[in-house]
Amino acid sequence: MEIDSLFSDEEKMVRQMVREFVDQEILPHIEEWNREAKFPAHLVPLMADLGFFGANMQGYGCAGMSNVQYGLIMQELERGDSGLRSFVSVQGALVMYPIHAYGSDQQKERWLPALQQGKALGCFGLTEPDFGSNPAGMRTRAVKDGDHYVLNGEKAWITSGTIADVAVVWARADDGIRGFLVERGSTGFTAKDIKGKWSLRASVTSTLLLQDVRVPACNMLPKVKGMNGPLSCLTQARYGIGWGAVGVAMACYNEALEYAKVRKQFDERPIAGHQLVQEKFADMVTEITKAQLLALQVGRLKDQGRADFAHVSMLKRNNVRTALDVARAARDLLGANGVADEYPIFRHMCNLESVYTYEGTHNIHTLIIGERVTGIHAYK
Ligand SMILES: Cc1cc2nc3c(=O)[nH]c(=O)nc-3n(C[C@H](O)[C@H](O)[C@H](O)COP(=O)(O)OP(=O)(O)OC[C@H]3O[C@@H](n4cnc5c(N)ncnc54)[C@H](O)[C@@H]3O)c2cc1C
């Protein structure tokens, strides 16, 4: 469809730069990291140097890229691994973004340059053991005590929790939901990794426990109150996920296509020559093309300040479902080899199960779009 003709030279340069990084630094090692459930921390400075963290933000050392350029970074990273894309999404969209948008000057000066340079890592604590799709029900409390807040609660499934220097923790205060910057080492604040994940194994996922954690009042994000705070961050991250899903779908498609051209069954015929196999490729390439166009249109709207959360829900919902469908079809086309980690597809497929669930499950995005078109809330 000549979609490349829709990108500028600068956009294609960014894509090429990340593509080379992924080819050189991620693809040769990712199956080993995935097998060992190891987060490749040594890549953090490299990714910082290439401007990945907060790439579409201005100032504080950020690359100041357009949203389409940023999207292409996410696409290429997720072609490598969804776990590494998740790490970069959290650092930029869920940690740097709220500090940039809602923080005090002091908070911005303290954290944004360090986060951009990868000298500090962050995590985003919204989900709780009993509140996932409905975070507004959260139990974590922040009670004012002089010039401090005292935080109590538990956050679950938090990406980068145990490696973070700062956690953006959302808690219920007297005046509504508020965001707090909780620093590693604060008394009463502990993080523990969730073991035994079959998904996003190269990314750290943790539980955060807050027991009478005294946080200086100046660590509260002053410029946002209510669920709009965390939800606006999720819109930023979901946007990147919509692009990332294109990259991982392309990876699975390409792998399956190369395989099907050389794998022979029945009369020395490559399986790519069988009609039912071709139907799968026709579906995959069509759906990936549609997903690319959707990502690009939402990106262009976002660059014009005209994208809203329902556009982003459509992007995340459609593209992650497409990627998962492509991964499952590609897995099937590899036969038994499809379940081995000599090939990347099973890893991508397992990763996508998390991507389908986090940042608003597929069902929740269905209901956000449903509300937009009918004007009736089905989930509040
Ligand atoms: C690897 C990983 C990393 C994560 N990282 C983070 C992070 O960094 N920070 C963070 O805060 N959270 C994170 N999460 C949590 C994630 O956002 C939640 O898992 C997600 O919001 C879903 O919540 P839940 O798991 O409690 O599922 P539930 O909300 O219990 O949902 C279970 C099922 O019920 C469905 N459902 C629920 N309500 C409705 C409804 N009204 N109508 C129809 N269907 C419904 C859901 O769609 C889903 O199919 C992460 C999760 C994973 C797996």
The ligand as an SDF file (V2000), in Angstrom:
LIG
                    3D

 53 58  0  0  0  0  0  0  0  0999 V2000
    2.5110   -7.6490   32.8310 C   0  0  0  0  0  0  0  0  0  0  0  0
    1.6040   -6.5860   33.3840 C   0  0  0  0  0  0  0  0  0  0  0  0
    2.1110   -5.3270   33.6570 C   0  0  0  0  0  0  0  0  0  0  0  0
    1.2880   -4.3320   34.2230 C   0  0  0  0  0  0  0  0  0  0  0  0
    1.8040   -3.1060   34.5310 N   0  0  0  0  0  0  0  0  0  0  0  0
    1.0600   -2.1940   35.2280 C   0  0  0  0  0  0  0  0  0  0  0  0
    1.6240   -0.9720   35.7090 C   0  0  0  0  0  0  0  0  0  0  0  0
    2.7940   -0.6640   35.4300 O   0  0  0  0  0  0  0  0  0  0  0  0
    0.8700   -0.1550   36.4860 N   0  0  0  0  0  0  0  0  0  0  0  0
   -0.4190   -0.4590   36.8010 C   0  0  0  0  0  0  0  0  0  0  0  0
   -1.0520    0.3360   37.5230 O   0  0  0  0  0  0  0  0  0  0  0  0
   -1.0120   -1.6070   36.3570 N   0  0  0  0  0  0  0  0  0  0  0  0
   -0.2990   -2.4880   35.5790 C   0  0  0  0  0  0  0  0  0  0  0  0
   -0.8610   -3.6790   35.1460 N   0  0  0  0  0  0  0  0  0  0  0  0
   -2.2220   -4.0150   35.5670 C   0  0  0  0  0  0  0  0  0  0  0  0
   -3.2410   -3.9310   34.4480 C   0  0  0  0  0  0  0  0  0  0  0  0
   -3.4580   -2.5890   34.0870 O   0  0  0  0  0  0  0  0  0  0  0  0
   -4.5130   -4.6310   34.9310 C   0  0  0  0  0  0  0  0  0  0  0  0
   -4.2070   -6.0090   34.9510 O   0  0  0  0  0  0  0  0  0  0  0  0
   -5.7180   -4.3690   34.0290 C   0  0  0  0  0  0  0  0  0  0  0  0
   -6.1850   -3.0600   34.2100 O   0  0  0  0  0  0  0  0  0  0  0  0
   -6.8800   -5.3470   34.2650 C   0  0  0  0  0  0  0  0  0  0  0  0
   -7.1700   -5.4400   35.6140 O   0  0  0  0  0  0  0  0  0  0  0  0
   -7.3150   -6.8940   36.3200 P   0  0  0  0  0  0  0  0  0  0  0  0
   -6.1000   -7.6760   35.9780 O   0  0  0  0  0  0  0  0  0  0  0  0
   -7.6110   -6.6370   37.7490 O   0  0  0  0  0  0  0  0  0  0  0  0
   -8.5320   -7.5790   35.6060 O   0  0  0  0  0  0  0  0  0  0  0  0
  -10.0930   -7.3630   35.9600 P   0  0  0  0  0  0  0  0  0  0  0  0
  -10.4060   -5.9220   36.0150 O   0  0  0  0  0  0  0  0  0  0  0  0
  -10.4290   -8.2110   37.1210 O   0  0  0  0  0  0  0  0  0  0  0  0
  -10.7530   -7.9660   34.6500 O   0  0  0  0  0  0  0  0  0  0  0  0
  -10.9050   -9.3820   34.4380 C   0  0  0  0  0  0  0  0  0  0  0  0
  -11.7880   -9.5860   33.2140 C   0  0  0  0  0  0  0  0  0  0  0  0
  -13.0800   -8.9830   33.4470 O   0  0  0  0  0  0  0  0  0  0  0  0
  -13.3620   -8.0820   32.4000 C   0  0  0  0  0  0  0  0  0  0  0  0
  -14.1740   -6.9690   32.9170 N   0  0  0  0  0  0  0  0  0  0  0  0
  -13.9730   -6.2330   34.0450 C   0  0  0  0  0  0  0  0  0  0  0  0
  -14.9370   -5.2850   34.1720 N   0  0  0  0  0  0  0  0  0  0  0  0
  -15.7360   -5.4140   33.0790 C   0  0  0  0  0  0  0  0  0  0  0  0
  -16.8810   -4.7470   32.6110 C   0  0  0  0  0  0  0  0  0  0  0  0
  -17.4240   -3.7120   33.2640 N   0  0  0  0  0  0  0  0  0  0  0  0
  -17.4630   -5.1660   31.4670 N   0  0  0  0  0  0  0  0  0  0  0  0
  -16.9300   -6.1830   30.7510 C   0  0  0  0  0  0  0  0  0  0  0  0
  -15.8330   -6.8610   31.1310 N   0  0  0  0  0  0  0  0  0  0  0  0
  -15.2510   -6.4810   32.2840 C   0  0  0  0  0  0  0  0  0  0  0  0
  -12.0130   -7.6190   31.8940 C   0  0  0  0  0  0  0  0  0  0  0  0
  -12.1080   -7.0840   30.5710 O   0  0  0  0  0  0  0  0  0  0  0  0
  -11.2230   -8.9070   31.9510 C   0  0  0  0  0  0  0  0  0  0  0  0
  -11.5210   -9.6830   30.8190 O   0  0  0  0  0  0  0  0  0  0  0  0
   -0.0660   -4.6370   34.4950 C   0  0  0  0  0  0  0  0  0  0  0  0
   -0.5890   -5.9070   34.1690 C   0  0  0  0  0  0  0  0  0  0  0  0
    0.2380   -6.8660   33.6030 C   0  0  0  0  0  0  0  0  0  0  0  0
   -0.3400   -8.2130   33.2570 C   0  0  0  0  0  0  0  0  0  0  0  0
  1  2  1  0
  2  3  1  0
  2 52  2  0
  3  4  2  0
  4  5  1  0
  4 50  1  0
  5  6  2  0
  6  7  1  0
  6 13  1  0
  7  8  2  0
  7  9  1  0
  9 10  1  0
 10 11  2  0
 10 12  1  0
 12 13  2  0
 13 14  1  0
 14 15  1  0
 14 50  1  0
 15 16  1  0
 16 17  1  0
 16 18  1  0
 18 19  1  0
 18 20  1  0
 20 21  1  0
 20 22  1  0
 22 23  1  0
 23 24  1  0
 24 25  2  0
 24 26  1  0
 24 27  1  0
 27 28  1  0
 28 29  2  0
 28 30  1  0
 28 31  1  0
 31 32  1  0
 32 33  1  0
 33 34  1  0
 33 48  1  0
 34 35  1  0
 35 36  1  0
 35 46  1  0
 36 37  1  0
 36 45  1  0
 37 38  2  0
 38 39  1  0
 39 40  1  0
 39 45  2  0
 40 41  1  0
 40 42  2  0
 42 43  1  0
 43 44  2  0
 44 45  1  0
 46 47  1  0
 46 48  1  0
 48 49  1  0
 50 51  2  0
 51 52  1  0
 52 53  1  0
M  END
$$$$
